[in-house]
C-alpha cells in the first residue's frame, strides 16, 4: 500500500487517466473527488464483495482496528 500526504485541493494521478483530489478535511473525515473515464468503475470498498472469512479491519502503527 502506498501512503501519501496531501493537502486540500492537491491531487494524485493513477495510470495517467484517474485523478483523485482532496476536497476537504473536517472532524476527522476526508472528502475526495475522483475523476475517471466512464468505462472505469469506481465503488466504495465496503460495497465490494469480500472473500468469506475476511473482515473489514486494518492495521495502524501495530494496532489492529475494526
QUIFENDA-V310527 format. One record per residue. N is the residue number from 1. RES is the residue in one small letter. PSI is psi as a letter, one per 20 degrees, with the letter a starting at -180 (999 if undefined). OMEGA is omega in whole degrees, -180 to 180 (none if undefined). Layout:
<<N & RES & PSI & OMEGA> <N & RES & PSI & OMEGA>>
//
This chain:
<<1 & x & p & 174> <2 & x & p & 178> <3 & x & p & -179> <4 & x & q & 172> <5 & x & p & 180> <6 & x & q & 175> <7 & x & r & 179> <8 & x & p & -179> <9 & x & j & 173> <10 & x & q & -174> <11 & x & r & 166> <12 & x & q & -176> <13 & x & p & -179> <14 & x & p & 175> <15 & x & k & 175> <16 & x & i & -178> <17 & x & j & 175> <18 & x & p & -179> <19 & x & p & 177> <20 & x & p & -177> <21 & x & p & 174> <22 & x & o & -177> <23 & x & g & 179> <24 & x & q & 175> <25 & x & o & -178> <26 & x & p & 174> <27 & x & l & 178> <28 & x & j & 179> <29 & x & p & 180> <30 & x & p & 174> <31 & x & p & 179> <32 & x & q & 174> <33 & x & q & -179> <34 & x & p & 174> <35 & x & p & -179> <36 & x & q & 175> <37 & x & q & -176> <38 & x & h & -178> <39 & x & i & 179> <40 & x & p & -180> <41 & x & p & 177> <42 & x & o & -179> <43 & x & q & 173> <44 & x & q & -177> <45 & x & h & -178> <46 & x & i & 178> <47 & x & i & 179> <48 & x & p & 178> <49 & x & q & 179> <50 & x & q & 173> <51 & x & q & -177> <52 & x & p & 179> <53 & x & i & 180> <54 & x & p & -177> <55 & x & r & 178> <56 & x & k & -178> <57 & x & r & 178> <58 & x & r & -176> <59 & x & p & 178> <60 & x & p & 177> <61 & x & l & 176> <62 & x & i & 180> <63 & x & p & -180> <64 & x & p & -178> <65 & x & q & 176> <66 & x & 999 & none>>
//
